[in-house]
Amino acid sequence: MMAEPGNLASSAPEPQTANEVIPEISHGLDEILGFVFPRGILRPRSWGALRVFSQFGNTLYDGFLHGGFKGKHALRDFEVRNLITEAEEADILAVFLPNWEKQVLSRTEKTSILQEAHDIALPNPTPHDVAENILGKVQRIDGKFPFAATQQAITTILNERLDALKRGRVNPKGGSRRPTGSTTMSATRAASGSAQQTRPSWDRSFGLAGTQRGSYVNTRNAPRQNLHGIE
């Protein structure tokens, strides 16, 4: 099921007249990768960041997600991190406890389950994987990715990889089994698929320059190298 666009805010301009057409929200590849792989982050949580973008990317402009009254609040670093954590936890729960959304779980119960499932490794896509395998089939308009099509592509691919993780953890007698390192490793490889084949030069364009602490906010608009023909 494709996620509905988020309601943090709408970055589309309000129509001035009844007949005015609101242009479709779209983003350049650098803008998407800049959000998912901000400079200065040692280990980008790209899986969760893609989930967040697929939900709230319609509010992304000037390098920031926006919310609040009329979308005037640019989300701070900790707010973006919280959204990413929530997205990751939801997918981990989906692997370990199918249909968890339909169950009434307290925060304590969720925390307990997440602690048991601590070794589930969501396969974080690389920049090359995002550009080629996730967004590769999205038709650009004037060089940019329309948000609706981008949202569908991201959701479809991540859900397919999540299903691969689930299949790797299904007990033949039914139900799910307790996480184990070997099970997680094989399931992660299956979920990653072609993501394992990357072009290091492309990925380094969105990598680290050192090991300093990074931020999803203050590094987002830093100058970037050319992506060797991706754009």
N, C-alpha and C positions, 0 to 999 in steps of 0.2 A: 504494500500500500504506500502510495506516495504521500510524503508529509505535506501538510498544508503550510503555506507561507506563514511565517511568524507574525505576531502582532505587537512586537516591541514598538514599532512605528512604521509608517510608510514613507519611503524616501521619494516617492513620486510626487511631482508638483500637483497642487490642487487645480482643477480646471477653472479658468476664468469665465467661460461662457458655457452654456448648455451643450453647444456643438463642438467644443474643443476636445480633441483626442489626446489622452494622456499617453506619452510615449512609453513603450515597454522598458522596464528596468533591465539593464544589461551591464556586464562587467568585462574588462579586459583580462587576459590571462595573468598578467603581472599583478593585477589587483586581487585576483582570487588566490594566487600562490602567495602573495604578500600577506594575506590574512592567515592562510593555513600554515605557512612556514615563515614566521617573522624572524628577522635577523636577531641573533643573540640568544635564541632558545637552543639549548644544548641538545635536547631530544624532543622535537616538536610532536605534540599529541595530535597528529594530523587526522586520525580517525574521528576523534571527537570534534575537532575544528571543522571538518567537512560536514558532520552532522549539524553543527550549529549554523554553518553557512547555508545548508539546504533548508533550514527552518527560518533563519532571520537575515539571509543575504539580501533580501529586498530592502533592508534598512542600511546596507553598507555603502557608504560614500565617504570620500576624503580619507579612506583608510580606517574608518571606525564604524562599528555598529551603533545604531542610534535607537533611543527609546524615550520614554517619558512624554510630557505634554508636547504635542505636535512634533514629536521626534527630535526635540532640541537637545536632549541629553546624550552626549557621546559616552558610550560605555567605557568604564575604567578597566584596567587590567584584571583586577580581581573579579569583576563581574563577568568578563569573558571567560576567565578560568573556571568560574562556578558553572557557567553554561556548559562548558566542555566536560567538566566532571559529571554533571547530571546526564549528559548524552552518553558518556562512556559507561556509567553505572547502569543506565537503562539497557544498553546492549549486553553487558555482562550478565545482568539478571535474566535477560531473554535467553541467553545460552544455558545458564545454570538452572533456571526455573521457568520453563515455557508457560506462556499465558499469565505471567506474574502481574500484568496490568489489571487483570480481572480479579485478582485476589486483594483482600484488604490486609496490607502489611504495615506494621508500625515501622518507624525509623530504626528502632532497635533491631527488629527482625531483618530489615534490609541490610543493616550494617553487619549483622551476623552472617548472612548469606554471602555478602561481598567479601568478608574475611575468609570464609571457606573457599571462595572462588578466586583467591588472590593470585593464583598462578595462571588464570586465563589471560592470554596475551592477545589483545586486539591488534591485528596486523596493520600498523600505521603505514599508509601509502607514502611513497617517495614523490618528490616533485615530478619526476619523469612519469611515474605511474598515474598521477593525477592528470597531467597534460595529455598523455597518449592514450591511456586505457580507460580513464573515467570520463574525461571531457573530449576525447578524440573524435567521437561521432556526433557531437553537438554541432549543429550548423550555426556558424557565426553570421552575424548581421553587422556589416560595416566594421569587421574585425573584432567584434565583441560577442560574448556569450549571453543570449537572452536568459533572464533568470529562470523563467518557468521551465525551459528545456534543460538548463543546467541543474536545477533542483531535481528533476526527474532522473537525469543521468546519475547524479551522485547517490540518490536514494536507491535506485535500482541496483547499482554495483555494490554498494555497501550491504544491502539486504541479501544479495546473492552470497557475498563473502561471509556474512553472519550465518546464513543457512549452512554453509560449509562447516563452520565452527560447530554448529548444533549437531550436524550429522556425525562429526568426529567425536561427539560426546554422548551419543545415544547408546544406552544399554540394549543388547539384543533382546532382552526379556522385557523391555519397556522401561520408560522413565529415563532419568539422567543419572550419570555416575559421578562420583566425587572427582574433582580435578586432580590430574596427575601431570607431572612434567612432560612425560613422553606423549601422552594424549594431546596435551596442549600444543606441543611442538609440531606434531604431525597435522593437527587440525589447522594450526596457523599457516603452515606451508600450503595446505590445500586451499585455504581461504585467500591467501595472497596471490596464488596463481601466477600470472605473467608479471605481477608486480616485482618478482624476484629479479627479473632481467631489467636492469636500469643502465642509464648512461651516466657515469659518475660526473662528467663535466657539466651536465645539466643540473644534476642534484647539487653539486658544489656551488652553483650559482645562487642557491637558496640555503646554503649551509652556514656554518659558523666561521667567524674570523676570530678565533680564540675561544676561550671557555668562560667568558664573562656572563653574568646573569642577564637574561634578556626579558623583554616584556612584549606582550601582545599589543600594547598600545604605543609605547614610545619608539618602537623599532619598525613600525608598520610602513612608514613612509620613507625609510632610508633608501638612498640611491642603490640600484641593483645593476648587476652586469647583464649584458645581452644574453638571452637564453639560447644562443647558437641556432637560431632558426625556428624555435618553437613558436614565437609570436607570428 
